[in-house]
């Protein structure tokens, strides 16, 4: 699954440039033009990484960074600050506000992508691995194979993508709309209830006899791959 990047930048030309380069490198992108919109999108979209400009309308990038770190939904999301302020004291302030990395403008897209991949590897090793594991589930991305304990699990293409996304973000609750965007794509119109159909198919494939259901349904919220469900 392509990592989702939230770009918070008010300079339209830079947004266009970064969108072109990041999408070409295999990232998905949503963008916000001010700090308040960034906080809303971060909660709604649950990005894998935030690229955050320091100088923003309505709220500074540092304050956005602090609020993202305080919120339960976003406290673990990696943040890279982009800024023209290159003094050592500014870098210290940026990192002290909770950022994982700091890049001074102007920068090359190649350097930015390399720094993003490094931060993602540290924060979410699953995004760089060819094998995902959760409880007794194992997904081999290279062989396109899933096993639960000693047995093979046979999945259709959509169920495979759905399980892959949940295994890349264990414990996180995703709404139907978020799963539709991540698994089916933003440009494909599918009824939200379609997610329920594929979750049922996924459960049927994963759970036979007395095996514990690892998929948690959260009423009025969505679904998660959750060890608490397994413990229950």
N, C-alpha and C positions, 0 to 999 in steps of 0.2 A: 504494500500500500504506500502510495506517495506521501511523504510528510507534508502536513499542512502548515504553512507559514502565515502568520499575521504580520503584515508590514504596516507600520504606523509612521507615516511620512506625509507632510503637507505640500511638498514640491512635486507637482504633477509630472514634470519631465523625468524626475528621478524614479517615480513610481512606475512609469512606462518602461524605462530602461531596466529596472530591476525585475519587473514582471516578465519581460521578454527573456532575460538571462536565467532567472530562476525556474521558469516553466520549461525552458530548454534543458535544464539540468535535472528535470524530473521532480520538481516540487510543485505542490498546489499552493495558490496564493489568494488571500483575501486582504483587503487594505482598508485602513482607516485614516482619515485626514486630520483628526484632532484627538486629544487625550480622552475626552469623554466617550467618543465613539469607540475608541480602542478598548476601553474597559467593558463596554457592552458586548462588542464582538468577541473579546477574549472569553467571556462567560458563555456566550451562545455557541461559538464555534469550537472551543477547546483545542486551540492550535498546538502543534508539536514544538513550535519555536516562535518567538516574537522578535522581530527586527524593529527597534524603537528609536526614533529620532529624539534628540534631546530637546530641541526648540520647537514646540508645538503650540497651536492655538488652544486657548481655554485652560490648558493644564500642561505643565512641563513634563517632559519624558521621565525625569527623575521621580516626580510624584506618581505618574502612571506606574512606574516600576515598583515603587513602595506599595501601592494599592494592590497590584497583582500579587506581590509576595504575601500580603496580609490575607487575601481571599483564599478560602479552602480549595476552590475549584482551580485556581491558577498558581498556587504557591510553588509548585514543582515544575512549572513550564520554563524552559530555558529562555533567557532574554539576552540579546545582543544590542548594545546601545550604539547608534550611529550619530556622529556629531562632528562639527568643524572645530570643536574645542579640543586642542591637542596638548594642553599643559598637563604636567604630571598631577597637579592638585585636582584638575577636572576628572582625570581618569580615576583617581582614588575616590572621588565623590560618586562617580558612576558605579563603580564596583561596590562601594559601601551601601549604595541604595538597593542592592540585590541583583545587579546584572551579572551574568556569567562571563561576558566578554565585552570589549569596547573597541570600536573601529573608528579611526579618524578619517573624515572626508578631506580630500577626495580619495577614493579607494578603487581598486579594480574589481570588477565582478568576480574574477577568478579567485582573488584573495578572499572575498566575502564568502563565496561558496565553500572554500576550503575551511574557513573558520566555522561556518555553520555546520558542516559535516563533523568537525571535531567536537563541537559542543553537543550535537545530537548523539554522537557515539558515547560520550560520557554520561549524558542524561538518560538516554533510552537505548541501551545496547541492542534491544530487539530490532531496532530499525537497521542495524548493520549486520545482524546475524542471519545465517541461512537456516537456522533451526530455532523454532519457538517452543517453549515449554510452559505448561501451566498444570499444576497438580499432576495427574497421571496422563495428561494429554501431551503429545509431541507432534509438531508440524514441521515437516521437512520442505522448505520452500523450493529448493533446487529440484527435488524429485516430485514435488507436488503431491505429497503423501501425508496422511494423518494417521496416527496410532493412538489408541487409548489403552494403556497397559500393554498386554501382549497381542491385542487384536488390531487389525487394520480397520479404519473407519472410511467408508466410501461416501464421498460428498459430491454434489453437483458443483459447477463453477461458482454460482452465486453463494452457496452455503460455504464454500471454501474461502471466498473473499470475506464473507461476513465473520467467519471464525477467526481468520487471520487478523482482521482489524480488532476484534475483541481481545485476542491474545497479545496483541501489541500494546494494549492499554488495559491490563487486568485491574479489576476493581472499580474502574470508572463507569459511571452510568451514562448511557447515551440515549437521547430521545430518538424516536423513529425518524424525525427529519434529519438529525445528525448522521444517523446510519445510512439514510438514503443518499445524502451528499457524499459520504465517504466511500460507500460500497458501489452504488449505482452511478454516481456522478451528478454534478449540478445541472448538466444540460439534458438530462433524461427525466421525463415526467413519469413518475410512478406514484400510485396511491400509497399514503403512509401505512395503510393496513397490510400492504404487501410485505412489509417487514415482519409482521406477525406470522404470516404464512411461512416465510423462510426460517424464522426462529423455531417454529414447530417442526419443520423438516430437519433442522440442525439438531434439535433436542432428540428427535426420533433416531437419528443416526448415531449420536453420541451416547445415548443412554439405553442400554438393554438390560433386561433382568433386574438385578438389584443395584446397578450402578447409580451413584449419586448425581443428581442434576447439577451441573456446574454453572448454568445460566440463571441468573437471578432476575426476576421480573419486579420492577419497582413501579407500583401503581401511580399512574398519572405522570410518570417520568420517563421510563424506558427500560433498557436492559443492560446487564453487566455480566462479565465473567468474574465470578466472585468466590473466593475460598470460604467465606462465611456461609455461603449456600452449601458448599460441600460439607462443612462441619455440621450444618444442621441436618 
